[in-house]
Amino acid sequence: MQYALFASFIAIFGVVHADLHKSAACVSSRDGSTFELLPNATSCACGFYLNRNTRQNHWDQCPDCTFDGTICNSADGHIGGDELFL
């Protein structure tokens, strides 16, 4: 019984403790530490993320997403880990 409760706590904590980020960029040819930044793709993705509102969680919307010419930024850390690896 104690193991089941511990496993449930870990599973719930893993879902709630999401990695959120303040910036993201689209890249291509990622091979180790070598990659090419794709500003046009990043701008497009940032615009979609700015308009996204899928639920009520902090990472389900990004009202403060801005594109600075290279990177999509969220001062309040709304960029979720799933969006970084699509």
Phi and psi in radians as a Rosetta constraint file:
Dihedral C 1 N 2 CA 2 C 2 CIRCULARHARMONIC -1.118 0.35
Dihedral N 2 CA 2 C 2 N 3 CIRCULARHARMONIC -0.657 0.35
Dihedral C 2 N 3 CA 3 C 3 CIRCULARHARMONIC -1.105 0.35
Dihedral N 3 CA 3 C 3 N 4 CIRCULARHARMONIC -0.728 0.35
Dihedral C 3 N 4 CA 4 C 4 CIRCULARHARMONIC -1.113 0.35
Dihedral N 4 CA 4 C 4 N 5 CIRCULARHARMONIC -0.716 0.35
Dihedral C 4 N 5 CA 5 C 5 CIRCULARHARMONIC -1.145 0.35
Dihedral N 5 CA 5 C 5 N 6 CIRCULARHARMONIC -0.727 0.35
Dihedral C 5 N 6 CA 6 C 6 CIRCULARHARMONIC -1.115 0.35
Dihedral N 6 CA 6 C 6 N 7 CIRCULARHARMONIC -0.766 0.35
Dihedral C 6 N 7 CA 7 C 7 CIRCULARHARMONIC -1.105 0.35
Dihedral N 7 CA 7 C 7 N 8 CIRCULARHARMONIC -0.690 0.35
Dihedral C 7 N 8 CA 8 C 8 CIRCULARHARMONIC -1.135 0.35
Dihedral N 8 CA 8 C 8 N 9 CIRCULARHARMONIC -0.719 0.35
Dihedral C 8 N 9 CA 9 C 9 CIRCULARHARMONIC -1.084 0.35
Dihedral N 9 CA 9 C 9 N 10 CIRCULARHARMONIC -0.786 0.35
Dihedral C 9 N 10 CA 10 C 10 CIRCULARHARMONIC -1.089 0.35
Dihedral N 10 CA 10 C 10 N 11 CIRCULARHARMONIC -0.737 0.35
Dihedral C 10 N 11 CA 11 C 11 CIRCULARHARMONIC -1.114 0.35
Dihedral N 11 CA 11 C 11 N 12 CIRCULARHARMONIC -0.775 0.35
Dihedral C 11 N 12 CA 12 C 12 CIRCULARHARMONIC -1.180 0.35
Dihedral N 12 CA 12 C 12 N 13 CIRCULARHARMONIC -0.768 0.35
Dihedral C 12 N 13 CA 13 C 13 CIRCULARHARMONIC -1.067 0.35
Dihedral N 13 CA 13 C 13 N 14 CIRCULARHARMONIC -0.670 0.35
Dihedral C 13 N 14 CA 14 C 14 CIRCULARHARMONIC -1.105 0.35
Dihedral N 14 CA 14 C 14 N 15 CIRCULARHARMONIC -0.616 0.35
Dihedral C 14 N 15 CA 15 C 15 CIRCULARHARMONIC -1.300 0.35
Dihedral N 15 CA 15 C 15 N 16 CIRCULARHARMONIC -0.744 0.35
Dihedral C 15 N 16 CA 16 C 16 CIRCULARHARMONIC -1.278 0.35
Dihedral N 16 CA 16 C 16 N 17 CIRCULARHARMONIC -0.613 0.35
Dihedral C 16 N 17 CA 17 C 17 CIRCULARHARMONIC -1.515 0.35
Dihedral N 17 CA 17 C 17 N 18 CIRCULARHARMONIC 1.225 0.35
Dihedral C 17 N 18 CA 18 C 18 CIRCULARHARMONIC -1.466 0.35
Dihedral N 18 CA 18 C 18 N 19 CIRCULARHARMONIC 2.574 0.35
Dihedral C 18 N 19 CA 19 C 19 CIRCULARHARMONIC -1.419 0.35
Dihedral N 19 CA 19 C 19 N 20 CIRCULARHARMONIC 2.014 0.35
Dihedral C 19 N 20 CA 20 C 20 CIRCULARHARMONIC -1.906 0.35
Dihedral N 20 CA 20 C 20 N 21 CIRCULARHARMONIC 2.639 0.35
Dihedral C 20 N 21 CA 21 C 21 CIRCULARHARMONIC -2.271 0.35
Dihedral N 21 CA 21 C 21 N 22 CIRCULARHARMONIC 2.766 0.35
Dihedral C 21 N 22 CA 22 C 22 CIRCULARHARMONIC -1.780 0.35
Dihedral N 22 CA 22 C 22 N 23 CIRCULARHARMONIC -0.135 0.35
Dihedral C 22 N 23 CA 23 C 23 CIRCULARHARMONIC -2.708 0.35
Dihedral N 23 CA 23 C 23 N 24 CIRCULARHARMONIC 2.705 0.35
Dihedral C 23 N 24 CA 24 C 24 CIRCULARHARMONIC -2.747 0.35
Dihedral N 24 CA 24 C 24 N 25 CIRCULARHARMONIC 2.702 0.35
Dihedral C 24 N 25 CA 25 C 25 CIRCULARHARMONIC -2.535 0.35
Dihedral N 25 CA 25 C 25 N 26 CIRCULARHARMONIC 2.596 0.35
Dihedral C 25 N 26 CA 26 C 26 CIRCULARHARMONIC -1.479 0.35
Dihedral N 26 CA 26 C 26 N 27 CIRCULARHARMONIC 2.408 0.35
Dihedral C 26 N 27 CA 27 C 27 CIRCULARHARMONIC -2.352 0.35
Dihedral N 27 CA 27 C 27 N 28 CIRCULARHARMONIC 2.834 0.35
Dihedral C 27 N 28 CA 28 C 28 CIRCULARHARMONIC -2.292 0.35
Dihedral N 28 CA 28 C 28 N 29 CIRCULARHARMONIC 2.903 0.35
Dihedral C 28 N 29 CA 29 C 29 CIRCULARHARMONIC 0.909 0.35
Dihedral N 29 CA 29 C 29 N 30 CIRCULARHARMONIC 0.732 0.35
Dihedral C 29 N 30 CA 30 C 30 CIRCULARHARMONIC -1.301 0.35
Dihedral N 30 CA 30 C 30 N 31 CIRCULARHARMONIC 1.969 0.35
Dihedral C 30 N 31 CA 31 C 31 CIRCULARHARMONIC -2.376 0.35
Dihedral N 31 CA 31 C 31 N 32 CIRCULARHARMONIC 1.610 0.35
Dihedral C 31 N 32 CA 32 C 32 CIRCULARHARMONIC 1.272 0.35
Dihedral N 32 CA 32 C 32 N 33 CIRCULARHARMONIC -2.183 0.35
Dihedral C 32 N 33 CA 33 C 33 CIRCULARHARMONIC -1.656 0.35
Dihedral N 33 CA 33 C 33 N 34 CIRCULARHARMONIC 0.011 0.35
Dihedral C 33 N 34 CA 34 C 34 CIRCULARHARMONIC -1.722 0.35
Dihedral N 34 CA 34 C 34 N 35 CIRCULARHARMONIC 2.208 0.35
Dihedral C 34 N 35 CA 35 C 35 CIRCULARHARMONIC -2.776 0.35
Dihedral N 35 CA 35 C 35 N 36 CIRCULARHARMONIC 2.908 0.35
Dihedral C 35 N 36 CA 36 C 36 CIRCULARHARMONIC -2.029 0.35
Dihedral N 36 CA 36 C 36 N 37 CIRCULARHARMONIC 2.207 0.35
Dihedral C 36 N 37 CA 37 C 37 CIRCULARHARMONIC -1.277 0.35
Dihedral N 37 CA 37 C 37 N 38 CIRCULARHARMONIC 2.459 0.35
Dihedral C 37 N 38 CA 38 C 38 CIRCULARHARMONIC -2.074 0.35
Dihedral N 38 CA 38 C 38 N 39 CIRCULARHARMONIC 1.511 0.35
Dihedral C 38 N 39 CA 39 C 39 CIRCULARHARMONIC -1.050 0.35
Dihedral N 39 CA 39 C 39 N 40 CIRCULARHARMONIC -0.676 0.35
Dihedral C 39 N 40 CA 40 C 40 CIRCULARHARMONIC -1.123 0.35
Dihedral N 40 CA 40 C 40 N 41 CIRCULARHARMONIC -0.759 0.35
Dihedral C 40 N 41 CA 41 C 41 CIRCULARHARMONIC -1.171 0.35
Dihedral N 41 CA 41 C 41 N 42 CIRCULARHARMONIC -0.673 0.35
Dihedral C 41 N 42 CA 42 C 42 CIRCULARHARMONIC -1.122 0.35
Dihedral N 42 CA 42 C 42 N 43 CIRCULARHARMONIC -0.733 0.35
Dihedral C 42 N 43 CA 43 C 43 CIRCULARHARMONIC -1.061 0.35
Dihedral N 43 CA 43 C 43 N 44 CIRCULARHARMONIC -0.784 0.35
Dihedral C 43 N 44 CA 44 C 44 CIRCULARHARMONIC -1.097 0.35
Dihedral N 44 CA 44 C 44 N 45 CIRCULARHARMONIC -0.851 0.35
Dihedral C 44 N 45 CA 45 C 45 CIRCULARHARMONIC -1.094 0.35
Dihedral N 45 CA 45 C 45 N 46 CIRCULARHARMONIC -0.682 0.35
Dihedral C 45 N 46 CA 46 C 46 CIRCULARHARMONIC -1.130 0.35
Dihedral N 46 CA 46 C 46 N 47 CIRCULARHARMONIC -0.691 0.35
Dihedral C 46 N 47 CA 47 C 47 CIRCULARHARMONIC -1.101 0.35
Dihedral N 47 CA 47 C 47 N 48 CIRCULARHARMONIC -0.751 0.35
Dihedral C 47 N 48 CA 48 C 48 CIRCULARHARMONIC -1.119 0.35
Dihedral N 48 CA 48 C 48 N 49 CIRCULARHARMONIC -0.723 0.35
Dihedral C 48 N 49 CA 49 C 49 CIRCULARHARMONIC -1.183 0.35
Dihedral N 49 CA 49 C 49 N 50 CIRCULARHARMONIC -0.616 0.35
Dihedral C 49 N 50 CA 50 C 50 CIRCULARHARMONIC -1.060 0.35
Dihedral N 50 CA 50 C 50 N 51 CIRCULARHARMONIC -0.678 0.35
Dihedral C 50 N 51 CA 51 C 51 CIRCULARHARMONIC -1.529 0.35
Dihedral N 51 CA 51 C 51 N 52 CIRCULARHARMONIC -0.084 0.35
Dihedral C 51 N 52 CA 52 C 52 CIRCULARHARMONIC -1.272 0.35
Dihedral N 52 CA 52 C 52 N 53 CIRCULARHARMONIC 2.408 0.35
Dihedral C 52 N 53 CA 53 C 53 CIRCULARHARMONIC -2.710 0.35
Dihedral N 53 CA 53 C 53 N 54 CIRCULARHARMONIC 1.416 0.35
Dihedral C 53 N 54 CA 54 C 54 CIRCULARHARMONIC -1.584 0.35
Dihedral N 54 CA 54 C 54 N 55 CIRCULARHARMONIC -0.507 0.35
Dihedral C 54 N 55 CA 55 C 55 CIRCULARHARMONIC -2.764 0.35
Dihedral N 55 CA 55 C 55 N 56 CIRCULARHARMONIC -2.789 0.35
Dihedral C 55 N 56 CA 56 C 56 CIRCULARHARMONIC -1.756 0.35
Dihedral N 56 CA 56 C 56 N 57 CIRCULARHARMONIC 0.006 0.35
Dihedral C 56 N 57 CA 57 C 57 CIRCULARHARMONIC -1.286 0.35
Dihedral N 57 CA 57 C 57 N 58 CIRCULARHARMONIC 2.711 0.35
Dihedral C 57 N 58 CA 58 C 58 CIRCULARHARMONIC -0.959 0.35
Dihedral N 58 CA 58 C 58 N 59 CIRCULARHARMONIC -0.683 0.35
Dihedral C 58 N 59 CA 59 C 59 CIRCULARHARMONIC -1.522 0.35
Dihedral N 59 CA 59 C 59 N 60 CIRCULARHARMONIC -0.024 0.35
Dihedral C 59 N 60 CA 60 C 60 CIRCULARHARMONIC -1.528 0.35
Dihedral N 60 CA 60 C 60 N 61 CIRCULARHARMONIC -0.034 0.35
Dihedral C 60 N 61 CA 61 C 61 CIRCULARHARMONIC -2.638 0.35
Dihedral N 61 CA 61 C 61 N 62 CIRCULARHARMONIC 2.714 0.35
Dihedral C 61 N 62 CA 62 C 62 CIRCULARHARMONIC -2.432 0.35
Dihedral N 62 CA 62 C 62 N 63 CIRCULARHARMONIC 1.287 0.35
Dihedral C 62 N 63 CA 63 C 63 CIRCULARHARMONIC -1.180 0.35
Dihedral N 63 CA 63 C 63 N 64 CIRCULARHARMONIC -0.262 0.35
Dihedral C 63 N 64 CA 64 C 64 CIRCULARHARMONIC -1.941 0.35
Dihedral N 64 CA 64 C 64 N 65 CIRCULARHARMONIC 0.272 0.35
Dihedral C 64 N 65 CA 65 C 65 CIRCULARHARMONIC -1.168 0.35
Dihedral N 65 CA 65 C 65 N 66 CIRCULARHARMONIC 2.277 0.35
Dihedral C 65 N 66 CA 66 C 66 CIRCULARHARMONIC -2.394 0.35
Dihedral N 66 CA 66 C 66 N 67 CIRCULARHARMONIC 2.574 0.35
Dihedral C 66 N 67 CA 67 C 67 CIRCULARHARMONIC -1.838 0.35
Dihedral N 67 CA 67 C 67 N 68 CIRCULARHARMONIC 2.199 0.35
Dihedral C 67 N 68 CA 68 C 68 CIRCULARHARMONIC -1.754 0.35
Dihedral N 68 CA 68 C 68 N 69 CIRCULARHARMONIC 0.215 0.35
Dihedral C 68 N 69 CA 69 C 69 CIRCULARHARMONIC 1.833 0.35
Dihedral N 69 CA 69 C 69 N 70 CIRCULARHARMONIC -0.340 0.35
Dihedral C 69 N 70 CA 70 C 70 CIRCULARHARMONIC -2.367 0.35
Dihedral N 70 CA 70 C 70 N 71 CIRCULARHARMONIC -0.740 0.35
Dihedral C 70 N 71 CA 71 C 71 CIRCULARHARMONIC -2.214 0.35
Dihedral N 71 CA 71 C 71 N 72 CIRCULARHARMONIC 2.582 0.35
Dihedral C 71 N 72 CA 72 C 72 CIRCULARHARMONIC -1.568 0.35
Dihedral N 72 CA 72 C 72 N 73 CIRCULARHARMONIC 2.206 0.35
Dihedral C 72 N 73 CA 73 C 73 CIRCULARHARMONIC -2.066 0.35
Dihedral N 73 CA 73 C 73 N 74 CIRCULARHARMONIC 2.548 0.35
Dihedral C 73 N 74 CA 74 C 74 CIRCULARHARMONIC -2.401 0.35
Dihedral N 74 CA 74 C 74 N 75 CIRCULARHARMONIC 1.798 0.35
Dihedral C 74 N 75 CA 75 C 75 CIRCULARHARMONIC -1.024 0.35
Dihedral N 75 CA 75 C 75 N 76 CIRCULARHARMONIC -0.517 0.35
Dihedral C 75 N 76 CA 76 C 76 CIRCULARHARMONIC -1.639 0.35
Dihedral N 76 CA 76 C 76 N 77 CIRCULARHARMONIC 0.113 0.35
Dihedral C 76 N 77 CA 77 C 77 CIRCULARHARMONIC 1.182 0.35
Dihedral N 77 CA 77 C 77 N 78 CIRCULARHARMONIC 0.863 0.35
Dihedral C 77 N 78 CA 78 C 78 CIRCULARHARMONIC -1.572 0.35
Dihedral N 78 CA 78 C 78 N 79 CIRCULARHARMONIC -0.141 0.35
Dihedral C 78 N 79 CA 79 C 79 CIRCULARHARMONIC -1.422 0.35
Dihedral N 79 CA 79 C 79 N 80 CIRCULARHARMONIC 2.013 0.35
Dihedral C 79 N 80 CA 80 C 80 CIRCULARHARMONIC -1.484 0.35
Dihedral N 80 CA 80 C 80 N 81 CIRCULARHARMONIC 2.800 0.35
Dihedral C 80 N 81 CA 81 C 81 CIRCULARHARMONIC -1.077 0.35
Dihedral N 81 CA 81 C 81 N 82 CIRCULARHARMONIC -0.610 0.35
Dihedral C 81 N 82 CA 82 C 82 CIRCULARHARMONIC -1.083 0.35
Dihedral N 82 CA 82 C 82 N 83 CIRCULARHARMONIC -0.644 0.35
Dihedral C 82 N 83 CA 83 C 83 CIRCULARHARMONIC -1.243 0.35
Dihedral N 83 CA 83 C 83 N 84 CIRCULARHARMONIC -0.411 0.35
Dihedral C 83 N 84 CA 84 C 84 CIRCULARHARMONIC -1.278 0.35
Dihedral N 84 CA 84 C 84 N 85 CIRCULARHARMONIC -0.371 0.35
Dihedral C 84 N 85 CA 85 C 85 CIRCULARHARMONIC -2.109 0.35
Dihedral N 85 CA 85 C 85 N 86 CIRCULARHARMONIC 0.466 0.35
